[in-house]
């Protein structure tokens, strides 16, 4: 890769708080709650822009999920990708992913999902993260497919 994902002097946000939820870096401490959230919402996530049917999510064990969370935490620490758990209190209600993209006209690919039981927050999360990307991140051309209410 010829350029870094984010500048070395960029201070990566460690939280985003709204009146409906908060984001914090996804890590192994979220494993059980994260696993339950997406396992209960596979069809809903596949219907969410940015998540093609048949790719992730697919059923996996909590041990496999833990390995995935460790990988995401490693990406965060290395500044090669940033994944956030979306929380309401201690309940995991979704995730936000910020990763480099191979789509030449964009400088980041953002994706987000909420659990099926909190589907009313899908558009709210998309709007909140869209504003956050514009205000708090160094990206100029994000690829973040618009979410529509159901």
C-alpha positions, 0 to 999 in steps of 0.5 A: 500500500503506497499510503497509510490508511490514516496519518501517523499524527491522527488521533483515532477516536475511541468513542462516539456517544449519542443519546441512543447508543455509543461506539467503542473499539470492538474487542475480545471483551465483547465476544459473548454479547457480539456473537449473540447480537449478530447470530440472532440477526443474520437475515437482517444484516444480509438485508443491510447495505454493504453486507452481501448475502452469503458472505459474513455473517455466517454461523460460527462458534463463540471461539471463532467469533473471539478470533475474529474480534482479536483480529479486529482489535489487532487492526485497530492497534495497528491502525489498519482498520477500525471496528467499533461495537455499538452499545446501548448500556452493556447490550451490543446492538451493532457494529461499525467497520472502517477499512481501506477499500480497493475502490479507487475513488474512495479512501475508506469503506464504512459498513454498519449493522444493527441487530434485528431487534433494534432495526429502528436504529439502522438509519440513525446509526448510518446518519450518525456515523456519516456525520462522524466520518465528515467531522472527526476523521481525515477521510474525504471520500467515504464509501458508505452505502445509504441505509433506508428505513424499513 
